[in-house]
Amino acid sequence: MISALELRHIIESGLLPRSCTCTVNPKGALLIKMIEPSSGHVELFVPGVLAPELTSSRAISNLISELRIEIAARQNAVCVNAAVNGGLAASEPTRSRRFKSY
């Protein structure tokens, strides 16, 4: 199994240039926060990713890919809804139940 420190580094590096913090709780679950660069707000919050399930480079790569897809979907939804609603606030998409935003 990959160490928690190494896993954090791989995930945070894989999501560059976005700002991302990845913490590991004592039970081995990851908490991933992606920060919107211009405002500093939490753009995506993913609690409870089980580190023991991330045993291969493929599993880690798939997680990073899912996170990138979710961020892109949220950005596209905000742009489309803003255009449709004449610049009004847009609702957040929810592609996966494990992803949350604030």
C-alpha positions as CSV (number, residue, x, y, z in Angstrom):
1,M,0.0,0.0,0.0
2,I,1.2,3.5,-0.8
3,S,1.9,5.7,2.3
4,A,-0.7,8.4,3.1
5,L,2.0,11.1,2.6
6,E,2.8,9.8,-0.9
7,L,-0.9,9.4,-1.8
8,R,-1.6,13.0,-0.8
9,H,1.3,14.2,-2.9
10,I,0.2,12.3,-5.9
11,I,-3.4,13.5,-5.7
12,E,-2.5,17.1,-5.0
13,S,0.1,17.1,-7.8
14,G,-2.4,15.4,-10.2
15,L,-4.9,18.2,-9.8
16,L,-2.5,21.1,-10.5
17,P,-2.8,24.0,-11.3
18,R,-5.9,23.9,-9.1
19,S,-5.3,24.3,-5.4
20,C,-6.2,21.1,-3.6
21,T,-5.7,19.9,0.0
22,C,-5.9,16.2,0.8
23,T,-5.9,15.1,4.4
24,V,-6.1,11.5,5.9
25,N,-8.0,10.7,9.0
26,P,-6.8,8.0,11.5
27,K,-9.1,5.4,9.9
28,G,-7.4,5.9,6.5
29,A,-10.1,7.9,4.7
30,L,-9.2,10.9,2.6
31,L,-10.8,14.2,2.7
32,I,-10.2,16.2,-0.5
33,K,-10.9,19.9,-0.9
34,M,-10.5,21.8,-4.2
35,I,-10.2,25.5,-3.8
36,E,-11.4,28.0,-6.5
37,P,-8.3,30.0,-7.3
38,S,-9.7,33.5,-7.7
39,S,-12.0,33.5,-4.7
40,G,-10.5,31.0,-2.3
41,H,-13.9,29.3,-1.8
42,V,-14.1,25.5,-1.5
43,E,-15.2,24.5,-5.0
44,L,-15.4,20.7,-4.4
45,F,-15.4,18.8,-1.1
46,V,-15.0,15.0,-1.2
47,P,-15.1,13.3,2.2
48,G,-14.5,9.6,2.9
49,V,-12.4,8.4,0.0
50,L,-11.0,5.1,1.2
51,A,-7.2,5.2,0.9
52,P,-7.0,1.3,1.1
53,E,-8.9,1.2,-2.1
54,L,-6.3,3.3,-3.9
55,T,-3.8,0.5,-4.3
56,S,-2.8,1.0,-7.9
57,S,-1.8,3.8,-10.2
58,R,-4.9,3.1,-12.2
59,A,-7.2,3.6,-9.2
60,I,-5.5,6.9,-8.2
61,S,-5.6,8.1,-11.8
62,N,-9.3,7.2,-12.0
63,L,-10.0,9.2,-8.9
64,I,-8.1,12.3,-10.2
65,S,-9.9,12.0,-13.5
66,E,-13.3,11.8,-11.7
67,L,-12.4,15.0,-9.7
68,R,-11.4,16.9,-12.9
69,I,-14.6,15.8,-14.7
70,E,-16.7,16.9,-11.8
71,I,-15.0,20.4,-11.6
72,A,-15.4,20.8,-15.4
73,A,-19.1,19.8,-15.2
74,R,-19.7,22.3,-12.4
75,Q,-18.0,25.1,-14.3
76,N,-20.0,24.3,-17.5
77,A,-23.3,24.2,-15.6
78,V,-22.5,27.6,-14.0
79,C,-21.7,29.2,-17.4
80,V,-24.8,27.7,-19.1
81,N,-27.1,28.6,-16.3
82,A,-25.7,32.1,-16.0
83,A,-26.3,32.6,-19.8
84,V,-29.8,31.2,-19.6
85,N,-30.8,33.1,-16.5
86,G,-29.2,36.4,-17.5
87,G,-26.4,36.2,-15.1
88,L,-28.4,35.0,-12.1
89,A,-26.8,32.5,-9.6
90,A,-26.7,29.0,-10.9
91,S,-27.4,25.7,-9.2
92,E,-24.6,23.2,-8.8
93,P,-24.7,19.9,-10.7
94,T,-24.4,16.6,-8.9
95,R,-22.8,14.0,-11.1
96,S,-21.7,11.8,-8.2
97,R,-23.1,11.4,-4.7
98,R,-19.6,11.4,-3.2
99,F,-18.8,15.0,-4.4
100,K,-20.1,18.0,-2.5
101,S,-19.6,21.7,-2.9
102,Y,-20.1,24.7,-0.7
